[in-house]
Amino acid sequence: MVANAPELRFADAGDERLAPLSFDEPDVHIWRTSEGAVVAYGYQRGGFCWMHWPRLATYRFASSDAFVTAFPQEGRRSDAIRDTYRRSVLPMVLQALGLEAMHASAIAVEAGVVAFAARSKTGKSTVAFGLSCRGFSQWADDSVVFRGAGDAHEAVPLAFNVRLRPESSTLLGSERRSGPRRVEGARRPPAGPAPIAGICLLERLREQSDRSIVIRHLPPEEAFPAVLTHAHVFNPFDVERRKRMMETYLGLVAGVPVYEVRFEANPSQFSELLDAIGNVVTTGFVDRVREVSMAL
């Protein structure tokens, strides 16, 4: 885990709970699904940051607090609250406290961590899990947290849950049978931080193409806005914090290769997609491997 990362605790009778604010407050940040449904919303009040997940729990945290405190909604199970904390709340907390967090899955290669950033339901978790069935070590399932300055960027280890949709589990059936056995569920955090070796931006092909998989290396000026789309931000109204975040992402795309991977949503070609991405992560970062080796 990240050094000094806050741990989850459940509120007791002595904890003061702030009633969730309404959506129309001017400094409330709302997180929505791609269809526009509200997932959660956050704000700062009374010296604390708050994240409210409707019908689940409200989470409270601050830089001076060693814990993230959960205030459960009546009747909600603690395992669901813990899962949401690990999967979604902790990365946002760490971003608010000074690190950066990207909506991405990831694997580990010789050079470091390769992140797969994408919109929800594109297939980033499926790709990372599929590659783990082929012998790669999975680093993250839904969020990659990192720190950086200039060209040096380091992914920090977090425990995570592997969670696949039913259609993804079906799609991965042949990969599970042909490769090392992998199971869904909780994973221990990696042993320690690792450099970010590269980023693959996954996107479904929407236009007609003579190829079902199109992979292109992006120059930094294209990579920056594309990667920034997947950045987590707790408080978009904090101008200074946003400035630091932008500077970190500018350094990130200048220092690591970024590939755009567009593909057809065709289950019969999933193995071919893993072949293509596997080739990128083992050969497309050769220069990065050489640079890291020289630095060591």
C-alpha positions as CSV (number, residue, x, y, z in Angstrom):
1,M,0.0,0.0,0.0
2,V,1.0,3.6,-0.4
3,A,2.9,4.9,2.6
4,N,0.6,6.8,4.9
5,A,-2.5,6.0,2.8
6,P,-5.6,6.4,5.0
7,E,-7.3,3.2,6.1
8,L,-11.1,2.7,6.1
9,R,-13.0,2.8,9.4
10,F,-16.7,2.8,10.1
11,A,-18.3,5.7,11.9
12,D,-19.3,5.3,15.5
13,A,-21.8,7.2,17.6
14,G,-19.4,10.1,18.3
15,D,-18.7,10.9,14.7
16,E,-20.6,13.9,13.3
17,R,-22.2,13.2,10.0
18,L,-22.7,16.0,7.4
19,A,-26.0,15.6,5.6
20,P,-25.4,15.1,1.8
21,L,-25.7,18.4,-0.1
22,S,-28.0,18.8,-3.0
23,F,-26.7,18.4,-6.6
24,D,-27.2,22.1,-7.4
25,E,-24.8,23.5,-4.8
26,P,-22.2,25.5,-6.8
27,D,-19.1,23.6,-5.5
28,V,-20.4,20.1,-5.7
29,H,-18.7,17.8,-8.2
30,I,-20.8,15.1,-9.6
31,W,-19.5,11.8,-11.1
32,R,-21.8,10.3,-13.7
33,T,-22.0,7.2,-15.9
34,S,-21.6,7.6,-19.7
35,E,-25.4,7.5,-19.8
36,G,-25.6,10.4,-17.4
37,A,-26.7,8.6,-14.2
38,V,-25.3,9.9,-10.9
39,V,-22.7,7.6,-9.4
40,A,-21.4,9.8,-6.6
41,Y,-20.7,13.4,-5.7
42,G,-18.1,15.2,-3.6
43,Y,-17.6,18.5,-1.8
44,Q,-15.6,20.1,1.0
45,R,-17.2,21.2,4.2
46,G,-16.2,21.7,7.9
47,G,-12.5,21.0,7.2
48,F,-13.2,17.6,5.6
49,C,-13.7,16.2,2.1
50,W,-16.8,14.2,1.5
51,M,-17.9,11.7,-1.1
52,H,-21.5,10.6,-1.1
53,W,-22.6,7.4,-2.9
54,P,-26.4,7.4,-3.0
55,R,-28.0,4.4,-1.4
56,L,-24.6,3.1,-0.2
57,A,-22.5,5.4,2.1
58,T,-20.9,8.7,2.7
59,Y,-17.1,8.8,3.0
60,R,-15.2,11.5,4.9
61,F,-11.5,12.2,4.8
62,A,-8.8,14.9,5.3
63,S,-5.1,15.3,5.0
64,S,-4.9,15.4,8.8
65,D,-6.9,12.3,9.3
66,A,-5.3,8.8,9.3
67,F,-8.6,7.2,8.3
68,V,-11.4,7.5,5.7
69,T,-14.6,7.3,7.7
70,A,-17.6,5.6,6.2
71,F,-21.1,6.5,7.2
72,P,-23.2,3.6,5.8
73,Q,-26.8,4.0,4.6
74,E,-29.1,1.9,6.7
75,G,-29.1,-1.7,5.7
76,R,-26.1,-1.6,3.4
77,R,-23.5,-4.4,3.8
78,S,-20.0,-3.6,5.0
79,D,-18.4,-5.7,2.2
80,A,-20.1,-3.5,-0.5
81,I,-18.8,-0.4,1.3
82,R,-15.3,-1.8,1.6
83,D,-15.3,-2.8,-2.1
84,T,-16.4,0.7,-3.2
85,Y,-13.7,2.2,-1.0
86,R,-10.9,0.1,-2.5
87,R,-12.1,0.4,-6.1
88,S,-13.3,4.0,-6.3
89,V,-12.9,6.0,-3.1
90,L,-9.3,5.5,-2.2
91,P,-7.9,6.5,-5.6
92,M,-9.9,9.7,-5.4
93,V,-8.8,10.3,-1.9
94,L,-5.1,9.9,-2.9
95,Q,-5.7,12.3,-5.8
96,A,-7.1,14.9,-3.5
97,L,-4.2,14.4,-1.1
98,G,-1.6,15.1,-3.8
99,L,-1.0,12.0,-6.0
100,E,-2.6,11.4,-9.4
101,A,-5.1,8.7,-10.4
102,M,-6.1,7.4,-13.8
103,H,-9.2,5.4,-14.8
104,A,-7.3,2.4,-16.0
105,S,-6.4,-1.2,-15.5
106,A,-2.7,-2.2,-15.7
107,I,-0.2,-5.0,-16.0
108,A,3.5,-5.2,-15.1
109,V,6.2,-5.8,-17.7
110,E,10.0,-5.7,-17.6
111,A,10.2,-1.9,-17.9
112,G,7.4,-1.2,-15.3
113,V,3.7,-0.7,-15.4
114,V,1.6,-0.5,-18.6
115,A,-1.8,1.2,-18.1
116,F,-4.9,0.5,-20.2
117,A,-7.1,3.6,-20.0
118,A,-10.6,3.6,-21.4
119,R,-14.2,4.6,-20.8
120,S,-16.3,2.2,-18.8
121,K,-17.4,-1.0,-20.6
122,T,-14.7,-0.6,-23.3
123,G,-12.8,-3.7,-22.1
124,K,-9.8,-2.4,-20.1
125,S,-10.4,-4.9,-17.2
126,T,-11.0,-7.7,-19.7
127,V,-7.8,-6.9,-21.5
128,A,-5.7,-6.7,-18.3
129,F,-7.2,-10.0,-17.0
130,G,-6.7,-11.7,-20.4
131,L,-3.1,-10.7,-20.5
132,S,-2.7,-12.0,-16.9
133,C,-3.9,-15.4,-18.3
134,R,-1.0,-15.2,-20.7
135,G,1.6,-14.8,-17.9
136,F,1.7,-11.1,-17.3
137,S,1.3,-9.8,-13.7
138,Q,-1.9,-7.7,-13.3
139,W,-1.2,-4.5,-11.5
140,A,-4.6,-2.8,-11.3
141,D,-8.2,-3.4,-12.4
142,D,-9.8,0.0,-12.4
143,S,-7.5,2.7,-11.2
144,V,-3.8,3.4,-11.5
145,V,-2.4,5.8,-8.9
146,F,0.9,7.4,-9.5
147,R,3.3,10.2,-8.5
148,G,5.7,12.1,-10.7
149,A,7.8,15.1,-11.4
150,G,9.3,15.9,-14.8
151,D,10.0,12.7,-16.8
152,A,10.0,10.4,-13.7
153,H,6.6,8.8,-13.0
154,E,6.0,6.0,-10.6
155,A,2.9,3.8,-10.1
156,V,2.2,3.2,-6.4
157,P,0.9,-0.2,-5.3
158,L,-2.7,-0.7,-4.1
159,A,-4.7,-3.7,-3.3
160,F,-7.5,-4.3,-5.9
161,N,-10.4,-6.5,-6.8
162,V,-10.6,-8.2,-10.1
163,R,-14.3,-7.9,-11.2
164,L,-15.5,-9.0,-14.6
165,R,-18.9,-8.6,-16.2
166,P,-20.5,-11.9,-17.1
167,E,-19.9,-11.4,-20.9
168,S,-16.2,-10.8,-20.1
169,S,-16.0,-14.0,-18.1
170,T,-17.5,-15.9,-21.0
171,L,-15.1,-14.2,-23.5
172,L,-12.1,-15.1,-21.4
173,G,-13.0,-18.8,-21.1
174,S,-10.5,-20.0,-23.8
175,E,-7.7,-17.8,-22.3
176,R,-8.3,-19.3,-18.9
177,R,-8.1,-22.8,-20.3
178,S,-5.0,-22.3,-22.4
179,G,-2.9,-20.2,-20.0
180,P,-2.0,-20.0,-16.3
181,R,-5.0,-20.2,-14.0
182,R,-6.3,-16.8,-12.9
183,V,-9.3,-16.1,-10.6
184,E,-11.4,-13.1,-10.0
185,G,-11.5,-11.5,-6.5
186,A,-9.3,-9.6,-4.1
187,R,-5.6,-9.2,-5.0
188,R,-2.8,-8.2,-2.7
189,P,-1.0,-5.0,-3.6
190,P,2.2,-5.3,-5.6
191,A,5.4,-5.5,-3.6
192,G,6.5,-1.9,-4.3
193,P,6.3,1.1,-6.6
194,A,7.3,0.7,-10.2
195,P,8.0,3.1,-13.1
196,I,5.2,3.7,-15.6
197,A,6.5,2.2,-18.8
198,G,3.6,3.2,-21.1
199,I,-0.1,3.8,-21.7
200,C,-2.5,2.1,-24.1
201,L,-5.7,4.1,-24.8
202,L,-8.4,1.5,-25.6
203,E,-11.3,2.6,-27.8
204,R,-13.9,0.8,-29.9
205,L,-13.8,1.3,-33.6
206,R,-16.9,3.2,-34.7
207,E,-16.1,3.8,-38.4
208,Q,-15.6,1.4,-41.2
209,S,-12.1,0.1,-41.5
210,D,-10.3,-2.5,-43.5
211,R,-8.6,-3.6,-40.2
212,S,-10.3,-4.9,-37.1
213,I,-7.5,-3.6,-34.8
214,V,-5.7,-0.3,-35.4
215,I,-2.7,0.6,-33.2
216,R,-1.0,3.9,-33.4
217,H,1.8,5.6,-31.4
218,L,0.6,9.1,-30.3
219,P,2.9,12.1,-30.2
220,P,2.8,14.0,-26.9
221,E,0.6,16.8,-28.3
222,E,-2.1,14.2,-29.2
223,A,-1.5,12.0,-26.2
224,F,-1.9,14.7,-23.6
225,P,-5.6,15.6,-24.1
226,A,-6.4,11.9,-24.8
227,V,-4.8,10.7,-21.5
228,L,-6.2,13.6,-19.5
229,T,-9.7,12.4,-20.4
230,H,-9.1,9.5,-18.1
231,A,-7.7,11.5,-15.1
232,H,-9.6,11.3,-11.8
233,V,-10.0,14.7,-10.0
234,F,-11.7,15.2,-6.7
235,N,-12.1,19.0,-6.7
236,P,-12.2,20.6,-10.2
237,F,-12.8,24.0,-8.5
238,D,-9.3,24.1,-7.0
239,V,-7.4,25.9,-9.6
240,E,-3.9,25.4,-8.1
241,R,-4.5,21.6,-7.7
242,R,-5.7,21.3,-11.3
243,K,-2.6,23.2,-12.4
244,R,-0.3,20.7,-10.6
245,M,-2.3,17.8,-12.1
246,M,-2.0,19.2,-15.7
247,E,1.8,19.6,-15.2
248,T,2.1,16.0,-14.0
249,Y,0.2,14.7,-17.0
250,L,2.2,16.8,-19.4
251,G,5.4,15.3,-17.9
252,L,3.8,11.8,-18.1
253,V,3.1,11.9,-21.8
254,A,6.4,13.5,-22.6
255,G,8.3,10.7,-20.7
256,V,6.4,7.5,-21.6
257,P,5.1,6.1,-24.9
258,V,1.3,6.3,-25.5
259,Y,-0.4,4.0,-27.9
260,E,-4.0,4.4,-29.2
261,V,-5.6,0.9,-29.6
262,R,-8.8,0.9,-31.5
263,F,-10.7,-2.4,-32.1
264,E,-14.0,-3.9,-33.2
265,A,-16.2,-5.2,-30.5
266,N,-16.1,-8.8,-32.0
267,P,-15.7,-11.6,-29.5
268,S,-14.3,-13.9,-32.1
269,Q,-11.3,-11.6,-32.5
270,F,-10.5,-11.1,-28.8
271,S,-7.6,-13.5,-28.9
272,E,-6.2,-11.6,-31.9
273,L,-6.6,-8.3,-29.9
274,L,-4.6,-9.8,-27.0
275,D,-1.9,-10.9,-29.4
276,A,-1.6,-7.4,-30.8
277,I,-1.6,-5.7,-27.4
278,G,0.8,-8.3,-26.1
279,N,3.2,-7.5,-29.0
280,V,3.0,-3.8,-28.2
281,V,3.8,-4.2,-24.5
282,T,6.7,-6.6,-25.2
283,T,8.2,-4.8,-28.1
284,G,6.7,-1.3,-28.2
285,F,8.5,-0.3,-25.0
286,V,12.0,-1.6,-26.0
287,D,13.5,1.9,-25.8
288,R,12.0,2.4,-22.4
289,V,13.5,-0.9,-21.2
290,R,16.9,0.2,-22.4
291,E,16.6,3.6,-20.7
292,V,15.6,2.0,-17.4
293,S,18.4,-0.5,-17.7
294,M,21.0,2.2,-18.4
295,A,19.6,4.2,-15.4
296,L,20.1,1.3,-13.1
